[in-house]
């Protein structure tokens, strides 16, 4: 994977605030509210261009172009927790991935279920208010809340905090 594509994927994951760590109960919103902190390493990035003549390695996105990623998820102790998949579509003007307006769906797959988030993001906007959690399955059935960026950790492309409402 080329350096520009790896950098684009790392930035996207960080912006998505793109599974799992040891749950820590919080007193924020009821007895079932909790936070999951996940550390992510990019495993794959694919650009899907609507124009068949576009270079498959180009990080310039036309409206309708997609960026697909897969990241390995780790706990604070480095143990494997699952996989994060993202599917982002450029819904704005043509732009490089860092300045494109992307509508993204993120699926955090854990051994005991899945958390899904969806929203619109611009990578050059920096840390954003929160990426909405739209649902889940298994242990996360009916999940609601938001995802925010966590503190960077050396050796990982990004860290997300999943704030699950009770």
Backbone as a ProteinNet text record, in pm:
[ID]
protein_1_A
[PRIMARY]
XXXXXXXXXXXXXXXXXXXXXXXXXXXXXXXXXXXXXXXXXXXXXXXXXXXXXXXXXXXXXXXXXXXXXXXXXXXXXXXXXXXXXXXXXXXXXXXXXXXXXXXXXXXXXXXXXXXXXXXXXXXXXXXXXXXXXXXXXXXXXXXXXXXXXXXXXXXXXXXXXXXXXX
[TERTIARY]
85.8	0	90	58.2	142.4	125.1	226.1	223.6	105.2	69.9	-45.7	-175.8	-191.5	-314.3	-317.3	-205.6	-199.8	-229.6	-173.2	-197.9	-344.1	-403.5	-545.8	-630.9	-598.6	-676.4	-662.1	-541.2	-520.4	-596.7	-594	-667.1	-816.9	-866.7	-1009.3	-1052.4	-975	-1009	-1010.7	-910.1	-906.6	-1025.3	-1061.5	-1175.6	-1305.7	-1319	-1440.2	-1455.5	-1344.1	-1346.3	-1417	-1318.7	-1306.1	-1234.3	-1195.8	-1305.2	-1306.3	-1252.7	-1313.6	-1206.8	-1245.1	-1153.7	-1232.4	-1166.5	-1232.2	-1330.2	-1459.7	-1556.8	-1528.9	-1545.2	-1533.3	-1667.1	-1730.9	-1859.3	-1840.9	-1934.4	-1933.4	-2066.5	-2073.3	-2198.1	-2270.9	-2235.8	-2286.2	-2435.9	-2492.1	-2631.9	-2703.8	-2700.6	-2773.2	-2681	-2739.6	-2659.2	-2597.7	-2653.4	-2598.7	-2506.3	-2486.8	-2398.1	-2254.8	-2180.6	-2040.6	-1962.6	-1832.4	-1741.6	-1653	-1633.1	-1538.6	-1429.2	-1305.1	-1193.2	-1124.9	-1110.7	-1051.6	-932.4	-828.1	-708.7	-712.1	-676.6	-694.5	-565.2	-547.1	-437.6	-498.2	-466	-517.7	-460.4	-549.2	-506.7	-524.9	-628.7	-654.5	-731.8	-702.5	-774.6	-797	-920.6	-952.2	-1030.2	-986	-1059	-1140.2	-1270.2	-1358.5	-1407.6	-1359.2	-1391	-1505.8	-1598.6	-1710.8	-1665.4	-1556.4	-1500.3	-1401.5	-1430.3	-1340.9	-1200.4	-1182.2	-1050.4	-965.1	-1024.8	-950.1	-851.2	-737.4	-636.9	-690.1	-682.3	-732.1	-653.1	-537.5	-456.8	-472.2	-551.2	-568.9	-648.2	-602.1	-676.8	-767.9	-782.6	-876.5	-1011.3	-1114.7	-1247	-1344.4	-1411.2	-1520.6	-1648.2	-1753.8	-1879.8	-1920.5	-1956.5	-1994.9	-1882.7	-1756.3	-1643.8	-1646.7	-1593.9	-1596.9	-1456	-1444	-1321.8	-1363.8	-1307.4	-1337.6	-1213.6	-1231.5	-1116.9	-1149.9	-1044.1	-1054.5	-942.3	-976	-876.9	-887.8	-774.2	-771.7	-793.3	-874.1	-904.9	-834.4	-778.1	-703.3	-746.1	-728.9	-752.4	-628	-637.7	-523.5	-402.9	-425.5	-314.6	-261.5	-317.9	-272.5	-346.3	-433.9	-510	-609.5	-627.2	-720.5	-864.4	-941.6	-1080.7	-1179.5	-1136.4	-1229.9	-1179.1	-1273.1	-1240.5	-1335.3	-1281.9	-1361	-1361.5	-1482.2	-1498.3	-1560.9	-1509.7	-1572.5	-1601	-1710.4	-1751	-1793.9	-1714.1	-1739.4	-1758.5	-1859.4	-1891.4	-1874.4	-1807.5	-1794.1	-1929.3	-1991.4	-2121.2	-2106.9	-1984	-1957.8	-1894.1	-1824.9	-1755.8	-1633.2	-1576.7	-1453.6	-1342.9	-1268.9	-1163.5	-1073.9	-957	-870.9	-940.5	-907.6	-976.4	-976.7	-871	-862.6	-960.2	-1005.3	-1096.4	-1234.1	-1257	-1386.3	-1489.1	-1614.3	-1724.6	-1772	-1753.2	-1778.2	-1895.7	-1985.1	-2090	-2042.3	-2025.3	-1960.7	-2050.1	-2034.6	-2091.8	-1973.6	-1971	-1863.5	-1923.4	-1866.4	-1913	-1799.1	-1818	-1721	-1767	-1694.2	-1731.6	-1651.2	-1724.8	-1666.6	-1712.1	-1652.7	-1692.5	-1837	-1884.4	-2019.2	-2122.3	-2089.6	-2185.8	-2118.5	-2200.2	-2152.8	-2214.2	-2134.4	-2181.8	-2168.7	-2276.2	-2276.8	-2293.9	-2215.8	-2224.8	-2235	-2300.4	-2313.9	-2323.2	-2262.7	-2268.9	-2184.2	-2178.2	-2102.1	-1980.2	-1866.1	-1740.1	-1654.7	-1575.1	-1467.7	-1338.9	-1242.1	-1118.6	-1036	-1048.6	-970.6	-1036	-1147.7	-1218.6	-1162.3	-1067.1	-1010	-1108.2	-1084.7	-1172.7	-1312.8	-1408.5	-1545.9	-1627.8	-1746.3	-1830.6	-1860.2	-1888	-1919.7	-1984.5	-1953.9	-2007.1	-2118.9	-2243.2	-2356.2	-2352.5	-2377.6	-2398.2	-2544.6	-2570.5	-2706.6	-2770	-2692.1	-2749.7	-2643.7	-2690.1	-2597.8	-2669.3	-2591.1	-2645.5	-2580.2	-2635.3	-2580.2	-2580.9	-2467	-2455.8	-2478.8	-2479	-2494.7	-2629.1	-2722.5	-2853.7	-2917.1	-2962.1	-3026.1	-2930.4	-2802	-2701.4	-2730.4	-2705.1	-2714.7	-2599.3	-2564.7	-2456.7	-2376.4	-2244.7	-2159.1	-2016	-1939.4	-1798.3	-1715.7	-1614	-1523.7	-1379.7	-1288.8	-1148	-1089.7	-1005.7	-933.5	-793.5	-719.9	-582	-495.9	-411.4	-324.2	-236.1	-209.8	-122.8	-18.9	107.6	216.3	198	216.6	203.2	64.8	-27.8	-163.5	-195.3	-282	-319.6	-419.6	-503.4	-601.2	-658.9	-732.8	-802.8	-942.4	-1044.3	-1181.3	-1236.4	-1327.2	-1401.7	-1549.1	-1608.3	-1749.3	-1824.9	-1903.3	-1982.8	-2122	-2149.4	-2276.8	-2371.4	-2487.8	-2587.2	-2654.3	-2697.7	-2765.1	-2906.6
-116.5	0	122.1	218.3	336.3	426.7	510.7	602	697.2	761.3	851.3	779.1	656.3	582.4	542.9	497.3	462.1	585.1	699.8	823	862.9	846.3	879.9	790.4	663.1	570.2	601.5	630.6	663.8	789.2	888.5	1012.3	987.7	903.6	875	805.5	707.6	634.5	728.4	815.5	910.2	1004.1	1049.3	1140.6	1069.8	948.2	874.1	847.4	852.5	840.4	717.6	505	426.7	327.6	-279.8	-231.9	-297.1	-284.1	-300.4	-298.9	-263.2	-267.7	-308.7	-316.8	-357.6	-248.4	-283.6	-182.3	-124.2	6.5	73.4	138.4	100	159.3	304.8	386.5	527.3	559.7	665.6	706.3	808.3	821.9	930.6	926	811	810.4	685.4	654.9	539.4	423.5	318.2	206.4	126	131.9	54.8	135.6	264.4	346.4	297.3	295.2	252	309.5	302	345.9	229.4	212.6	114.7	192.3	170	234.5	129.6	161	66.6	130.8	51.5	94.9	27.5	104.1	54.3	57.9	-47.6	-54.1	-82.1	3.1	-12.3	-139.3	-222.3	-343	-330.2	-256.9	-243.4	-115.7	-54	63.6	41.6	64.9	53.9	177.5	239.2	350.1	291.8	320.2	273.1	396.6	413.9	532.2	502.9	598.2	582.9	593.7	665.4	678.5	564	473.4	358.8	397.7	520.6	565.2	621.3	641.5	695.9	592.4	640.1	550.1	489.8	357.9	295.7	338.5	399	443.8	592.1	661	804.5	833.3	931.5	971.4	1090.4	1126	1230.6	1164.3	1214.3	1153.7	1242.9	1186.7	1254.2	1226.6	1304.3	1272	1127	1053.1	913.4	814.1	859	768.4	722.1	602.1	542.3	511.9	510.2	465.4	357.4	238.6	126.4	96.1	74.6	40.4	-78.8	-145	-253.1	-230.7	-229.3	-209.7	-321.1	-364.7	-458	-378.1	-431.5	-364.9	-434.6	-353.3	-405.9	-338.3	-411.3	-358.2	-284.5	-221	-147.8	-237.9	-366.6	-459.8	-517.7	-473.8	-520.8	-643	-700.9	-818.8	-788.3	-883.7	-867.2	-860.9	-763.7	-747.5	-763.3	-744.2	-752.3	-677.1	-631.9	-564.5	-447.6	-338.3	-222.3	-214.8	-202.2	-184.2	-47.2	31.6	158.6	161.7	227	247.4	392.9	473.2	617.5	657.6	740.5	789	940	991.6	1136.4	1192.2	1271.2	1331.8	1480.2	1528.9	1669.4	1682	1792.1	1819.1	1728.6	1723.7	1648.8	1708.5	1624.1	1672	1555.6	1588.6	1485.5	1431.8	1310.3	1244	1329.8	1408	1487.2	1603.5	1650.8	1765.4	1728.6	1602.5	1556.8	1551.5	1569.9	1551.5	1407.6	1328.8	1185	1143.9	1064.9	1002.5	861	827.5	701.4	613.1	483.1	381.8	304	289.2	216.6	101.3	-17.7	-136.5	-191.1	-186.7	-239.3	-380.3	-482	-621.5	-675.8	-721.1	-782.6	-928.1	-1007.4	-1146.8	-1159.1	-1061.3	-1070.2	-981.3	-923.6	-842	-734.2	-644.3	-541.2	-405.9	-298.9	-161.6	-93.4	-25	43.2	192.3	271.9	417.9	471.5	587.2	647.9	798.7	870.5	1015.5	1075	1207.9	1281.8	1342.5	1336.4	1382.8	1448.2	1547	1603.1	1582.3	1520.8	1485.7	1606.3	1717.5	1836.1	1918.3	1873.3	1947.7	1917.6	1826.5	1792.7	1713.8	1711.4	1638.6	1695.6	1608.4	1651.9	1616.8	1675.8	1663	1518.5	1437.5	1298	1236.6	1113	1038.9	951.4	961.9	893.7	741.2	673.4	528.6	506.8	425.1	407.5	274.4	182.6	54.2	-48.8	-171.2	-278.3	-412	-516.6	-652	-724.8	-840.4	-919.9	-841.5	-835.9	-763.7	-614.4	-563.9	-421	-391	-484.6	-468.2	-337	-259.5	-131.6	-23.9	-40.7	56.1	196	294.2	436.3	506.6	624.4	702	769.6	785.6	848.8	799.8	822.8	784.7	911.8	921.6	1036	984.5	1070.3	1028.6	1014.6	913.4	896.6	953.8	950.2	997.7	905	962.1	878.9	787	668.9	571	527	533.9	494.6	350.1	328.6	195.4	167.1	261	245.6	363.7	339.7	445.8	541.9	493.6	578.7	507.2	585	533	594.5	511.7	558	526.2	612.2	586.1	576.1	460.6	439.6	469	575.6	615.5	554.8	446.8	376.2	423.3	474.4	521.1	401.9	423.6	317.2	299.4
0	0	0	-87.9	-98.6	22.5	45	159.5	155.1	39.6	38.8	73.5	24.7	54	201	257.2	398.6	484.7	447.1	522.9	513.3	394.9	378.1	465.8	469.3	551	698.9	742.7	884.4	922.6	835	863.2	866.9	775.4	773	901	941.7	1062.8	1183	1191	1302.1	1297.1	1178.7	1166.2	1198.4	1163.7	1194.7	1343.3	1411.3	1554.7	1600.9	1302.6	1269.7	1340.7	1645.2	1726.7	1859.7	1938.7	2069.5	2172.8	2285.8	2397.8	2517.5	2627.7	2749.8	2791.8	2808.6	2844.6	2982.7	2991.5	3120.7	3150.1	3257.6	3291.6	3328.6	3281.6	3317.8	3381.2	3456.8	3518.1	3435	3308.3	3226	3201	3160.3	3119.7	3166.1	3286.1	3336.4	3363.2	3420.3	3466.2	3352.7	3231.4	3120.6	3030.7	3059.7	2977.5	2994.7	2886.2	2893.1	2777	2789.2	2683.7	2644.9	2516.1	2463.7	2392.3	2429.5	2361.7	2275.1	2147.3	2053.3	1982.7	1964.2	1890.6	1754.7	1650.7	1514.5	1433.7	1353.3	1256.3	1119.6	1023.5	888	826.1	772.9	702.7	552	509.8	366.6	338.6	223.5	173.7	24.8	-19.2	-160.7	-203.5	-312.5	-373.5	-489.2	-491.3	-597.6	-672.5	-794.4	-873.5	-969.5	-981.7	-1074.1	-1218.4	-1244.1	-1377.9	-1399.2	-1492.6	-1512.8	-1558.6	-1606.3	-1652.4	-1538	-1420.8	-1307.4	-1256	-1210.9	-1154.3	-1024.7	-1008.6	-885.5	-761.4	-781	-666.8	-637.9	-719.5	-701.5	-575.2	-496.9	-377.8	-407.7	-534.7	-575.5	-599.2	-531.9	-537.2	-613.1	-711.5	-780.1	-699.8	-721.4	-654.5	-684.5	-581.7	-597.2	-577.2	-579.1	-554.5	-409.9	-386.4	-253	-203.2	-70.7	-4.5	94.4	78.9	167.4	249.8	380.2	465.2	553.7	598.4	698	798.2	927.6	1033.5	1137.4	1185.6	1297.9	1425.7	1516.6	1643.2	1757.3	1846.8	1960.8	2089.8	2198.5	2332.4	2379.4	2494.9	2550.8	2571.9	2600.9	2622.6	2492.2	2378.5	2247.9	2197.6	2279.4	2237.7	2127.7	2038.3	1926.9	1977.6	1923.7	1965.7	1852.3	1729.5	1618.8	1498.3	1416.5	1291.2	1269.5	1217.2	1178	1026.6	968.3	825.3	803.2	707.5	672.7	524	489.6	350.6	340	270.5	260.5	115.2	89.1	-44.8	-46.4	-149.6	-164.5	-208.4	-121.4	-152.2	-186.8	-192.4	-225.2	-361.9	-380	-505.9	-518	-637.8	-656.5	-570.8	-501.4	-411.3	-372.4	-319.6	-261.1	-136.1	-99.3	11.7	138.8	161.8	285.2	288.3	171	167.7	113.3	86.6	35.6	148.5	112.1	206.4	190.7	294.6	287.5	376.2	319.9	400.4	426.3	555.3	591.8	678	656.3	744	800.4	932.5	999.6	1078.3	1062.7	1134.8	1219.5	1351.2	1447.1	1483.4	1438.3	1465	1581.2	1683.6	1802.2	1809.3	1895.7	1912.2	1959.8	2037.7	2095.3	2026.3	1910.5	1837.5	1756	1704.3	1613.8	1650.3	1635.6	1653.1	1518.4	1474.7	1345.4	1368.6	1294.3	1302	1159.5	1144.5	1012.7	1027	932	934.3	823.7	822.4	722.2	789	720.7	777.6	670	711.3	627.2	704.1	641.1	709.4	749.8	677.4	711.6	821.9	874.1	979	1117.7	1127.6	1257.8	1342.1	1472.9	1564	1555	1541.6	1525.3	1648	1657.8	1776.1	1811.9	1717.1	1742.7	1621.3	1597.8	1484.6	1540.2	1492.3	1554.8	1542.8	1654.4	1654.8	1620.1	1517.7	1467.8	1505.4	1560.2	1599.2	1628	1648.3	1677.2	1678.9	1702.7	1710.8	1827.5	1862.1	1971	2100.4	2169.4	2296.1	2279.4	2155.8	2128.5	2059.7	2068.4	2005.2	2049.8	1953	1981.9	2028.7	2004	2050.8	1998.4	2082.3	2048.9	2117.1	2068.1	2128.2	2020.1	2044.8	1945.8	1960.1	1854.1	1850.6	1841.3	1925.6	1922.7	1913.3	1864.9	1858.4	1998.4	2017	2142.8	2130.3	2241.5	2240.9	2155.5	2068.5	1984.5	2068.3	2013.7	2078.5	1977	2016.1	1926.3	1881.2	1751.8	1695.3	1637.7	1653.8	1599.8	1509.2	1409.7	1316.9	1379.7	1469	1535.9	1656.9	1735.6	1853.3	1852.2	1871.7	1880.5	2018.5	2064.5	2188.5	2149.8	2173.6	2147	2276.1	2276.1	2391.5	2373.5	2443.4	2430.5	2540	2499.5	2596.3	2663.7	2786.4	2861.7	2821.9
[MASK]
++++++++++++++++++++++++++++++++++++++++++++++++++++++++++++++++++++++++++++++++++++++++++++++++++++++++++++++++++++++++++++++++++++++++++++++++++++++++++++++++++++++

